[in-house]
Amino acid sequence: MRTLRLGLILVLLLLAACQVGPPTPQPTVTFPPPPTARPPVETLPPPAGAGEPAATQKSFLPLLNSSEPATDEQPPAADERPVVTEEQPAAAIVLPVYGGPPLPRAALGVQIHLHREDLDQIVGQLQALGVGWVKVQVSWKLFEPEPGRVDDALFRELDQLVSRATSHDIQVLLSVAKAPDWSRATTEMDGPPVDSAAFAAFMQTLAARYRGNLAAYELWNEPNLQREWMGSPLSAADFVALLRAGAAGVRAADPGALVISGAPATTGINDGVMAIDDRLFLQGMLAAGVGEVVDGVGVHPYGWANPPDATAANPDPAGPTHNNHPSFFFADTLADYRALLDAAGYAALPLWATEFGWGSFAGLGGVPPAGAEFMAYVSEEQQAAYTLRAIELAQQVPGIGPLFLWNLNFAPLLGPGFSEAGYSLLGLDGAPRPVFLAVQAIPRQ
């Protein structure tokens, strides 16, 4: 394969040398070398399986890595899994065509991994992708390992990203979560601080540092999950109290920055311990006054292996798992969240899809890890087509904010042992996957 690539490169160089006159300049980007509609929802009943032990529920906690507990969802038999290796010919991939109106750059973003990365390369990839936003998660526990002491190296790296992104007209969303051990009641998993004033202080530090240069902050991540809220009972009201503190910190230092509520996880679980159903959690957030605290409400409308047009009422039979609950459907999640906000009197409050995407392990040289078996039913062509269709559909949802693809570059960093790699827009070798190229080709305003 490498010999073939080298041969193609030599042929292209010879052809370029034979050109008459200078070639037309082209924008460049570098990559690393190979190494039926449902009725509006007012009050949702508990989902199927509510109150059952977690082990009996058909569910999935998104973005698990191989070291975390998997669900009981049975993987397909080995001979049923569509294993696609690196040797799949590129010619087999047919890119889908975007059918929606030209897309404003500000309508789309992508989350990146940032730690000792080539920032010039990342910014070039963001430009090539045509996004107007980039999202980075700030792990509070790493940035402030001791009370009042911040990690200078991590902040310098974040400084560089903010500077380079904004200089190229790419806005930055920082997603802040994971309280430091010194602020928590337990050091198990991740969770909130005992005293929300510590969170307010850290958010004020961040907002003061990036005043006028950073567009938005997302406060916390998937707070309806035990692994993100360990040390305190799962509670939408308690989460909103933490949001109030964090939002106050941001606005004290940078009143112009937007504050977005951390999105609940779509899991299909409602046992109150491992997770609370995301729709019920959002209802609790609204009852606790979240609409008066934030500028936008976060949502994670993942689709698992279901096409973006499918719904729980009309599932696609091609996906044999994760098709029996509204949480597993992109269209259902956006429609339900919008209906809940509207019913609560917040029709003007936008939804920010701070994570979305379809995972596929095609081209990653193996089968998905435990807990992500549904990715075996999504090809790279489907991953690209579903993503484009989801972007089209989202433009039809009233009050939708930016959509953030999850993720740009986790596959080359983590490898195929982690479910995050399946969502990556870049392959194991750092080259663009079909979904990258399909998004890149969307006409922009």
C-alpha positions as CSV (number, residue, x, y, z in Angstrom):
1,M,0.0,0.0,0.0
2,R,2.8,2.4,0.9
3,T,4.6,1.6,-2.3
4,L,1.5,2.3,-4.3
5,R,1.1,5.7,-2.5
6,L,4.7,6.6,-3.2
7,G,4.2,5.7,-6.9
8,L,1.2,7.9,-7.1
9,I,3.0,10.8,-5.5
10,L,5.9,10.4,-8.0
11,V,3.4,10.4,-11.0
12,L,1.7,13.6,-9.6
13,L,5.1,15.3,-9.2
14,L,6.1,14.4,-12.8
15,L,2.8,15.7,-14.1
16,A,3.2,18.9,-12.1
17,A,6.6,19.4,-13.6
18,C,5.3,19.2,-17.1
19,Q,2.6,21.9,-16.6
20,V,2.7,24.9,-18.8
21,G,2.5,28.1,-16.8
22,P,2.0,28.3,-13.1
23,P,-0.7,26.3,-11.4
24,T,-3.8,27.9,-10.0
25,P,-3.2,28.5,-6.2
26,Q,-5.2,26.2,-4.0
27,P,-5.9,26.3,-0.3
28,T,-3.8,23.7,1.5
29,V,-4.1,21.7,4.7
30,T,-1.6,19.4,6.1
31,F,-2.3,16.1,7.8
32,P,0.2,14.0,9.7
33,P,2.2,11.4,7.7
34,P,0.9,7.8,7.9
35,P,2.4,6.0,11.1
36,T,-43.5,9.5,11.5
37,A,-43.5,12.6,13.6
38,R,-44.1,12.2,17.3
39,P,-46.5,14.6,19.2
40,P,-45.0,17.5,21.1
41,V,-43.8,16.4,24.5
42,E,-45.2,18.0,27.6
43,T,-44.5,15.5,30.4
44,L,-42.7,12.4,29.4
45,P,-43.4,9.2,31.2
46,P,-40.4,7.2,32.5
47,P,-38.9,5.2,29.7
48,A,-39.2,1.5,29.4
49,G,-37.0,-0.1,32.0
50,A,-37.3,2.7,34.5
51,G,-36.8,1.4,38.0
52,E,-35.2,-1.8,36.8
53,P,-31.7,-2.7,37.7
54,A,-29.3,-1.1,35.3
55,A,-28.0,-4.6,34.2
56,T,-31.4,-5.4,32.7
57,Q,-31.8,-2.3,30.6
58,K,-30.9,-2.0,26.9
59,S,-28.8,1.1,27.1
60,F,-25.5,2.7,26.3
61,L,-23.6,5.5,28.0
62,P,-22.0,7.4,25.2
63,L,-18.2,7.9,24.8
64,L,-17.1,5.1,27.1
65,N,-13.6,4.0,26.7
66,S,-12.4,0.4,27.1
67,S,-11.6,0.9,30.8
68,E,-15.1,1.9,31.8
69,P,-18.1,-0.5,32.4
70,A,-19.9,-1.5,29.3
71,T,-23.6,-2.1,29.0
72,D,-25.3,-5.5,28.8
73,E,-26.2,-5.0,25.1
74,Q,-25.2,-8.2,23.4
75,P,-22.7,-7.7,20.6
76,P,-23.4,-9.3,17.2
77,A,-21.9,-12.8,16.7
78,A,-18.4,-12.7,15.3
79,D,-19.5,-13.9,11.8
80,E,-22.2,-11.1,11.7
81,R,-19.9,-8.2,12.3
82,P,-18.9,-6.2,9.2
83,V,-15.2,-6.0,9.9
84,V,-13.5,-3.5,7.6
85,T,-9.7,-3.2,7.7
86,E,-7.2,-0.7,6.4
87,E,-7.1,-2.5,3.1
88,Q,-10.6,-1.4,2.0
89,P,-10.1,0.3,-1.4
90,A,-10.7,4.0,-1.3
91,A,-12.5,3.7,-4.6
92,A,-15.4,1.9,-2.8
93,I,-16.3,5.1,-0.9
94,V,-18.9,7.2,-2.6
95,L,-19.3,10.6,-0.9
96,P,-22.9,11.8,-0.3
97,V,-24.1,15.1,-1.5
98,Y,-25.5,17.8,0.9
99,G,-29.1,18.7,-0.1
100,G,-29.7,21.6,2.2
101,P,-29.3,25.4,1.7
102,P,-25.8,26.9,1.9
103,L,-24.6,26.6,5.5
104,P,-23.2,29.5,7.5
105,R,-19.8,28.7,8.9
106,A,-21.1,29.8,12.3
107,A,-23.7,27.0,12.3
108,L,-21.1,24.2,12.5
109,G,-18.2,23.3,14.8
110,V,-16.1,20.4,15.9
111,Q,-14.5,19.2,19.2
112,I,-10.8,18.6,19.2
113,H,-8.4,16.9,21.6
114,L,-5.8,19.5,22.7
115,H,-2.6,18.4,24.4
116,R,0.8,18.6,22.8
117,E,-0.8,18.8,19.4
118,D,0.5,20.7,16.3
119,L,-1.8,23.7,16.5
120,D,-0.9,25.0,13.0
121,Q,-2.0,21.6,11.7
122,I,-5.2,21.6,13.7
123,V,-6.1,25.1,12.6
124,G,-5.4,24.1,9.0
125,Q,-7.7,21.1,9.4
126,L,-10.5,23.3,10.9
127,Q,-10.2,25.7,8.0
128,A,-10.3,22.9,5.5
129,L,-13.4,21.5,7.2
130,G,-15.1,24.9,6.9
131,V,-16.2,25.2,10.5
132,G,-16.8,28.4,12.4
133,W,-16.5,26.9,15.9
134,V,-14.0,24.7,17.7
135,K,-14.8,23.1,21.1
136,V,-12.3,22.0,23.7
137,Q,-13.0,20.4,27.1
138,V,-11.2,22.0,30.0
139,S,-10.7,19.5,32.8
140,W,-10.9,21.7,35.8
141,K,-9.0,19.2,37.9
142,L,-6.0,19.4,35.6
143,F,-6.1,23.2,35.2
144,E,-6.3,23.8,39.0
145,P,-4.7,20.9,40.7
146,E,-4.5,22.8,44.0
147,P,-6.7,25.6,45.4
148,G,-5.7,28.8,43.7
149,R,-2.8,27.2,41.7
150,V,-3.2,26.8,38.0
151,D,-1.2,24.7,35.6
152,D,0.7,27.2,33.6
153,A,1.7,24.8,30.8
154,L,-1.9,23.8,30.1
155,F,-3.1,27.4,30.1
156,R,-0.3,28.5,27.7
157,E,-1.5,25.7,25.3
158,L,-5.1,26.9,25.6
159,D,-3.9,30.5,25.1
160,Q,-2.3,29.5,21.8
161,L,-5.4,27.7,20.6
162,V,-7.7,30.7,21.4
163,S,-5.3,33.1,19.8
164,R,-4.8,31.1,16.6
165,A,-8.5,30.1,16.2
166,T,-9.9,33.6,16.7
167,S,-7.3,35.0,14.3
168,H,-8.7,32.7,11.6
169,D,-12.3,33.7,12.5
170,I,-13.1,30.5,14.3
171,Q,-14.9,31.0,17.6
172,V,-14.1,29.0,20.7
173,L,-16.4,27.1,23.0
174,L,-14.8,25.9,26.2
175,S,-16.6,23.0,28.0
176,V,-15.6,23.0,31.6
177,A,-16.2,19.9,33.9
178,K,-14.5,17.5,36.3
179,A,-13.9,19.2,39.7
180,P,-10.5,18.7,41.3
181,D,-10.1,16.1,44.0
182,W,-9.5,18.8,46.6
183,S,-13.0,20.2,46.0
184,R,-14.9,17.0,46.1
185,A,-16.5,14.6,48.6
186,T,-14.9,11.6,46.9
187,T,-12.1,11.0,44.4
188,E,-14.0,8.2,42.7
189,M,-14.9,8.9,39.0
190,D,-15.7,12.5,38.2
191,G,-18.2,14.8,39.9
192,P,-19.1,18.3,41.2
193,P,-17.4,20.3,44.0
194,V,-18.9,20.3,47.5
195,D,-18.9,24.1,47.4
196,S,-20.1,25.7,44.2
197,A,-18.2,28.9,45.1
198,A,-15.0,27.1,44.0
199,F,-16.5,26.6,40.6
200,A,-17.6,30.2,40.4
201,A,-14.0,31.3,41.2
202,F,-12.5,29.0,38.5
203,M,-14.9,30.2,35.9
204,Q,-14.2,33.8,36.7
205,T,-10.5,33.0,36.3
206,L,-11.1,31.6,32.9
207,A,-13.4,34.3,31.8
208,A,-11.0,37.1,33.0
209,R,-8.1,35.5,31.1
210,Y,-10.0,35.3,27.8
211,R,-12.2,38.4,28.2
212,G,-13.4,39.6,24.8
213,N,-11.6,36.7,23.0
214,L,-13.7,33.7,23.8
215,A,-17.3,33.4,22.6
216,A,-18.9,30.8,24.9
217,Y,-18.6,28.5,27.9
218,E,-20.4,25.2,28.3
219,L,-20.8,24.5,32.0
220,W,-20.3,20.8,32.9
221,N,-20.9,17.7,30.8
222,E,-23.7,15.0,31.0
223,P,-24.6,15.7,34.6
224,N,-27.4,13.0,34.6
225,L,-24.7,10.3,34.6
226,Q,-23.2,8.9,37.8
227,R,-19.7,8.9,36.3
228,E,-20.0,12.7,35.8
229,W,-21.7,13.4,39.1
230,M,-20.2,11.0,41.5
231,G,-20.2,12.0,45.2
232,S,-23.6,13.5,45.2
233,P,-27.1,12.1,44.2
234,L,-28.1,12.8,40.7
235,S,-30.2,16.0,40.8
236,A,-31.3,18.4,38.1
237,A,-31.9,21.1,40.7
238,D,-28.4,20.7,42.2
239,F,-27.0,20.9,38.7
240,V,-28.8,24.2,38.0
241,A,-27.4,25.5,41.4
242,L,-23.9,24.7,40.1
243,L,-24.7,26.4,36.8
244,R,-25.8,29.5,38.6
245,A,-22.5,29.8,40.4
246,G,-20.5,29.1,37.3
247,A,-22.5,31.5,35.2
248,A,-22.1,34.2,37.8
249,G,-18.3,33.7,37.6
250,V,-18.2,34.0,33.9
251,R,-20.4,37.1,33.8
252,A,-18.5,38.8,36.5
253,A,-15.4,38.7,34.4
254,D,-16.7,38.8,30.8
255,P,-20.4,39.8,30.4
256,G,-20.2,39.4,26.7
257,A,-19.5,35.6,26.8
258,L,-22.3,33.2,26.3
259,V,-23.1,30.6,28.9
260,I,-24.5,27.2,27.7
261,S,-25.8,24.5,30.1
262,G,-24.0,21.2,30.0
263,A,-26.0,18.7,28.0
264,P,-27.5,15.6,29.6
265,A,-26.5,12.2,28.2
266,T,-29.0,10.3,26.1
267,T,-28.8,6.8,27.6
268,G,-32.2,5.2,27.9
269,I,-31.5,4.6,31.6
270,N,-33.7,6.0,34.4
271,D,-32.7,4.2,37.6
272,G,-31.8,7.4,39.4
273,V,-28.4,6.0,40.3
274,M,-26.5,5.1,37.2
275,A,-28.4,7.7,35.2
276,I,-31.6,9.8,35.0
277,D,-33.4,9.8,31.6
278,D,-32.3,12.9,29.8
279,R,-35.8,14.2,29.0
280,L,-36.8,13.9,32.6
281,F,-33.6,15.6,33.7
282,L,-34.2,18.5,31.3
283,Q,-37.7,18.9,32.8
284,G,-36.1,19.1,36.2
285,M,-33.6,21.7,35.0
286,L,-36.4,23.8,33.6
287,A,-38.4,23.5,36.8
288,A,-35.3,24.7,38.7
289,G,-35.0,27.8,36.5
290,V,-32.2,27.0,34.1
291,G,-33.9,29.2,31.4
292,E,-33.1,32.2,33.5
293,V,-29.4,31.2,34.0
294,V,-28.1,30.4,30.5
295,D,-28.0,31.7,27.0
296,G,-28.5,28.3,25.4
297,V,-29.3,24.8,26.4
298,G,-26.9,22.0,25.5
299,V,-28.1,18.8,23.8
300,H,-26.3,15.7,22.7
301,P,-28.5,14.2,19.9
302,Y,-26.6,11.1,19.1
303,G,-28.1,8.6,16.6
304,W,-26.3,5.4,17.5
305,A,-26.8,3.3,14.3
306,N,-30.1,4.9,13.5
307,P,-30.4,7.2,10.4
308,P,-31.1,10.8,11.3
309,D,-34.7,10.7,9.8
310,A,-35.6,7.6,11.8
311,T,-37.7,7.9,15.1
312,A,-38.5,5.5,17.9
313,A,-42.0,5.3,16.4
314,N,-40.6,4.5,13.0
315,P,-37.2,2.9,13.5
316,D,-35.1,1.6,10.6
317,P,-34.9,-2.2,10.8
318,A,-31.3,-2.1,9.5
319,G,-30.1,-1.2,13.0
320,P,-30.7,-4.2,15.2
321,T,-29.7,-2.6,18.6
322,H,-30.4,0.7,20.3
323,N,-33.6,1.3,18.4
324,N,-36.2,0.9,21.1
325,H,-36.1,4.3,22.9
326,P,-36.3,8.0,21.8
327,S,-32.9,8.7,23.4
328,F,-31.3,6.7,20.6
329,F,-32.7,8.9,17.7
330,F,-31.3,12.2,16.5
331,A,-34.7,13.5,15.3
332,D,-36.5,12.5,18.5
333,T,-34.0,14.2,20.7
334,L,-34.0,17.5,19.0
335,A,-37.9,17.5,18.7
336,D,-38.4,16.5,22.3
337,Y,-35.9,19.1,23.7
338,R,-37.5,21.9,21.6
339,A,-41.0,20.9,22.7
340,L,-39.9,20.9,26.4
341,L,-38.4,24.3,26.1
342,D,-41.4,25.7,24.3
343,A,-43.8,24.3,26.8
344,A,-41.8,25.8,29.7
345,G,-42.0,29.3,28.0
346,Y,-38.5,29.4,26.6
347,A,-39.3,29.3,22.8
348,A,-36.6,31.9,22.3
349,L,-33.9,29.9,24.1
350,P,-31.7,28.2,21.5
351,L,-30.6,24.6,21.6
352,W,-26.8,24.1,21.2
353,A,-25.9,20.6,19.9
354,T,-22.6,20.5,21.7
355,E,-21.9,16.9,20.6
356,F,-23.4,14.9,17.8
357,G,-22.2,12.3,15.3
358,W,-22.3,8.7,14.1
359,G,-19.6,6.3,15.1
360,S,-18.2,3.8,12.6
361,F,-15.3,1.4,13.0
362,A,-15.0,0.7,9.3
363,G,-11.5,1.5,8.2
364,L,-10.2,1.3,11.8
365,G,-8.9,-2.2,11.5
366,G,-11.1,-4.1,13.9
367,V,-14.4,-4.3,15.7
368,P,-15.8,-1.7,18.1
369,P,-14.9,-2.1,21.8
370,A,-17.5,-3.4,24.3
371,G,-20.3,-0.9,24.8
372,A,-20.0,0.5,21.2
373,E,-21.1,-2.6,19.3
374,F,-23.7,-0.5,17.3
375,M,-20.8,1.1,15.4
376,A,-20.4,-2.2,13.5
377,Y,-23.6,-1.4,11.7
378,V,-22.5,2.0,10.4
379,S,-20.3,2.1,7.3
380,E,-18.1,5.0,6.5
381,E,-20.4,6.0,3.7
382,Q,-23.4,5.9,6.1
383,Q,-21.4,7.9,8.7
384,A,-20.9,10.6,6.1
385,A,-24.4,10.5,4.7
386,Y,-26.1,10.5,8.2
387,T,-24.0,13.5,9.2
388,L,-24.9,15.5,6.2
389,R,-28.6,14.6,6.6
390,A,-28.5,15.6,10.3
391,I,-27.1,19.0,9.4
392,E,-29.9,19.4,6.9
393,L,-32.6,18.4,9.4
394,A,-31.1,20.6,12.2
395,Q,-31.5,23.7,10.0
396,Q,-35.3,23.0,10.0
397,V,-35.5,23.0,13.8
398,P,-36.6,26.4,15.2
399,G,-34.1,27.9,17.6
400,I,-31.1,25.7,16.9
401,G,-27.7,27.0,17.7
402,P,-24.3,25.7,16.5
403,L,-23.9,22.0,15.9
404,F,-20.6,20.5,17.2
405,L,-19.3,17.3,15.6
406,W,-17.8,14.8,18.0
407,N,-14.8,14.6,17.1
408,L,-11.9,15.7,14.9
409,N,-8.8,13.8,16.0
410,F,-9.4,11.1,18.6
411,A,-8.7,8.1,16.3
412,P,-5.0,8.9,15.6
413,L,-4.5,9.7,19.3
414,L,-6.3,6.8,21.0
415,G,-6.3,4.1,18.4
416,P,-9.1,1.5,17.9
417,G,-9.3,0.3,21.5
418,F,-11.5,3.3,22.4
419,S,-15.0,4.0,21.2
420,E,-14.2,7.7,20.7
421,A,-12.1,6.7,17.7
422,G,-15.2,5.6,15.8
423,Y,-16.6,9.1,15.8
424,S,-13.3,10.7,14.7
425,L,-13.3,12.6,11.4
426,L,-9.6,11.7,11.0
427,G,-8.5,8.1,10.6
428,L,-5.9,6.2,12.5
429,D,-3.2,7.6,10.2
430,G,-4.4,11.1,10.6
431,A,-5.9,11.3,7.1
432,P,-9.4,12.6,6.5
433,R,-12.2,10.0,6.6
434,P,-15.1,10.2,4.2
435,V,-17.2,12.1,6.7
436,F,-14.5,14.8,6.8
437,L,-14.5,15.2,3.1
438,A,-18.3,15.2,2.9
439,V,-18.6,18.0,5.5
440,Q,-15.8,19.9,3.7
441,A,-17.8,19.9,0.5
442,I,-21.0,21.4,2.0
443,P,-21.7,24.8,0.3
444,R,-21.1,27.7,2.7
445,Q,-22.7,31.1,2.8
